[in-house]
Amino acid sequence: MPVNPHGDVRLAHLLQLLGPAPQGWISKAQRIWDSQADATTLTDRDLVELGHRLEIDPVFRRSFDADPVAAVEAAGMDELASRLDQEMRELIALAERIANDNVYRSELDTDPVSTLAATDLPAATAEPLLRALAVPDDVLAKLPDVVAHQHEEQPLRARLLILLLGSPAVAEKIRAAARRS
């Protein structure tokens, strides 16, 4: 094993100078890391079943609106509950970033589509997310019109996030995270 010419102390000092990685990099790395498991656990059938339950079962719908993760877990869909929990944590982290990072918030106000796309959020989730964040109408007006019937053709993650963002409890958690940061 070759000897480190700078010494371990010098190397540690240089590493400290690097600073933390940007949140976007961390989120993307986490998503890549989790994608192997997610690709095998989240299926179209899972989302169809969830959507069907939300449409036909008013008790489940109220439970989902109050706490999506607990409702899905109580329904025996443990893998889907885990994925919902992961996505909700990422949405809350994004809300905190928007609240704490003036530059990011300014970019979001100026060009919400590009700014959110850079965080790997599907374009179809921009409007429900921005509504959950209670952004001003002039920011919402910058979003392109989305055709409602295309919802079924969205990628799995986009459909999952749309269902999640449709929960009043999730919207409130996102707003609360943005307020307290």
C-alpha positions as CSV (number, residue, x, y, z in Angstrom):
1,M,0.0,0.0,0.0
2,P,1.5,3.4,-1.0
3,V,2.2,5.9,1.6
4,N,0.1,9.1,1.5
5,P,2.6,11.9,0.8
6,H,0.2,14.5,2.3
7,G,-0.5,12.6,5.5
8,D,-3.9,11.8,6.9
9,V,-4.2,15.1,8.8
10,R,-3.6,17.1,5.6
11,L,-6.0,14.9,3.7
12,A,-8.7,15.4,6.3
13,H,-8.2,19.1,6.2
14,L,-8.5,19.2,2.4
15,L,-11.7,17.1,2.6
16,Q,-13.2,19.6,5.1
17,L,-12.6,22.4,2.7
18,L,-14.9,20.8,0.2
19,G,-18.1,21.5,2.2
20,P,-21.3,19.7,1.9
21,A,-22.7,18.4,-1.3
22,P,-25.7,20.3,-2.7
23,Q,-29.1,19.0,-1.7
24,G,-30.0,18.2,-5.3
25,W,-27.0,15.9,-5.6
26,I,-27.9,14.1,-2.4
27,S,-31.5,13.6,-3.4
28,K,-30.5,12.3,-6.8
29,A,-27.9,9.9,-5.3
30,Q,-30.6,8.7,-2.9
31,R,-33.0,8.2,-5.7
32,I,-30.5,6.3,-7.8
33,W,-29.6,4.2,-4.7
34,D,-33.2,3.4,-4.0
35,S,-34.2,2.9,-7.7
36,Q,-33.1,-0.7,-7.7
37,A,-35.5,-1.6,-5.0
38,D,-38.2,0.8,-6.2
39,A,-38.2,-0.6,-9.7
40,T,-39.2,-4.0,-8.4
41,T,-41.6,-2.8,-5.7
42,L,-43.7,-0.1,-7.3
43,T,-45.9,-1.3,-10.1
44,D,-48.7,0.1,-12.2
45,R,-50.9,-2.4,-10.5
46,D,-50.1,-0.9,-7.1
47,L,-51.2,2.5,-8.3
48,V,-54.3,1.2,-10.0
49,E,-55.3,-0.6,-6.8
50,L,-54.7,2.5,-4.7
51,G,-56.6,4.7,-7.1
52,H,-59.5,2.2,-7.1
53,R,-59.6,2.1,-3.3
54,L,-59.6,5.9,-3.1
55,E,-62.5,6.1,-5.6
56,I,-64.8,3.4,-4.1
57,D,-64.0,3.4,-0.4
58,P,-64.9,6.7,1.3
59,V,-63.5,5.5,4.7
60,F,-60.2,4.6,3.1
61,R,-60.3,8.0,1.2
62,R,-60.8,9.9,4.5
63,S,-58.0,7.9,6.1
64,F,-55.7,8.5,3.2
65,D,-56.4,12.2,3.2
66,A,-55.6,12.3,6.9
67,D,-52.4,10.2,6.7
68,P,-51.6,8.5,3.4
69,V,-48.8,6.3,4.7
70,A,-50.8,5.0,7.7
71,A,-53.8,4.4,5.5
72,V,-51.9,2.4,2.9
73,E,-50.0,0.5,5.5
74,A,-53.3,-0.4,7.3
75,A,-54.6,-1.7,3.9
76,G,-51.7,-4.1,3.8
77,M,-49.7,-2.4,1.1
78,D,-46.5,-2.1,3.0
79,E,-44.1,-1.6,0.1
80,L,-46.3,1.2,-1.3
81,A,-46.5,2.7,2.2
82,S,-42.8,2.7,2.4
83,R,-42.5,4.4,-1.0
84,L,-45.1,7.0,0.0
85,D,-43.2,7.8,3.1
86,Q,-39.9,8.2,1.2
87,E,-41.5,10.5,-1.3
88,M,-43.2,12.5,1.4
89,R,-39.9,13.0,3.2
90,E,-38.4,14.3,-0.1
91,L,-41.2,16.7,-0.6
92,I,-40.8,18.1,2.9
93,A,-37.1,18.4,2.4
94,L,-37.8,20.3,-0.8
95,A,-40.2,22.6,1.0
96,E,-37.6,23.3,3.6
97,R,-35.0,24.1,0.9
98,I,-37.4,26.5,-0.7
99,A,-38.0,28.2,2.6
100,N,-34.3,28.4,3.5
101,D,-32.6,29.1,0.2
102,N,-33.4,32.6,-1.1
103,V,-31.6,32.0,-4.4
104,Y,-33.5,28.8,-5.0
105,R,-36.8,30.4,-4.1
106,S,-36.1,33.2,-6.5
107,E,-35.3,30.7,-9.3
108,L,-38.6,28.9,-8.5
109,D,-40.5,32.1,-8.7
110,T,-38.9,33.1,-12.0
111,D,-39.0,29.7,-13.8
112,P,-40.9,27.0,-11.7
113,V,-40.8,24.3,-14.4
114,S,-37.0,24.3,-15.0
115,T,-36.3,24.8,-11.3
116,L,-38.4,21.8,-10.3
117,A,-37.2,19.7,-13.2
118,A,-33.7,20.1,-11.9
119,T,-34.7,18.4,-8.7
120,D,-36.0,15.4,-10.7
121,L,-39.6,16.1,-10.0
122,P,-41.9,15.0,-12.9
123,A,-43.4,18.0,-14.7
124,A,-46.9,16.8,-14.0
125,T,-46.3,17.3,-10.2
126,A,-45.3,21.0,-10.5
127,E,-48.8,22.4,-10.1
128,P,-49.9,20.2,-7.2
129,L,-46.6,20.8,-5.4
130,L,-46.8,24.6,-5.9
131,R,-50.4,24.7,-4.8
132,A,-49.4,22.7,-1.7
133,L,-46.7,25.3,-1.1
134,A,-49.3,28.1,-1.5
135,V,-47.2,30.0,-4.0
136,P,-48.6,33.2,-5.4
137,D,-50.9,33.0,-8.5
138,D,-48.3,34.7,-10.7
139,V,-45.9,31.8,-10.1
140,L,-48.7,29.3,-10.9
141,A,-49.4,31.2,-14.1
142,K,-45.9,30.4,-15.4
143,L,-46.8,26.7,-15.5
144,P,-47.8,25.2,-18.9
145,D,-51.4,23.9,-19.3
146,V,-51.7,20.2,-18.6
147,V,-54.3,18.1,-20.3
148,A,-56.2,16.2,-17.6
149,H,-56.6,12.9,-19.5
150,Q,-52.9,12.6,-19.9
151,H,-52.7,11.8,-16.2
152,E,-53.0,8.1,-17.0
153,E,-50.0,8.1,-19.2
154,Q,-47.7,9.7,-16.6
155,P,-44.8,7.7,-15.2
156,L,-45.4,5.7,-12.0
157,R,-43.6,8.2,-9.8
158,A,-45.5,11.2,-11.2
159,R,-48.8,9.4,-10.6
160,L,-47.7,8.4,-7.1
161,L,-46.7,12.0,-6.3
162,I,-50.0,13.4,-7.6
163,L,-51.9,11.1,-5.4
164,L,-49.7,12.0,-2.5
165,L,-50.0,15.7,-3.1
166,G,-53.7,15.4,-3.3
167,S,-53.9,14.5,0.4
168,P,-54.7,17.6,2.5
169,A,-52.5,16.2,5.3
170,V,-49.5,16.1,3.0
171,A,-50.2,19.6,1.7
172,E,-50.3,20.8,5.2
173,K,-47.1,19.1,6.2
174,I,-45.4,20.7,3.2
175,R,-46.7,24.2,4.1
176,A,-45.7,23.6,7.7
177,A,-42.2,22.6,6.7
178,A,-41.9,25.7,4.6
179,R,-43.1,28.0,7.4
180,R,-40.9,26.6,10.2
181,S,-37.7,26.6,8.2
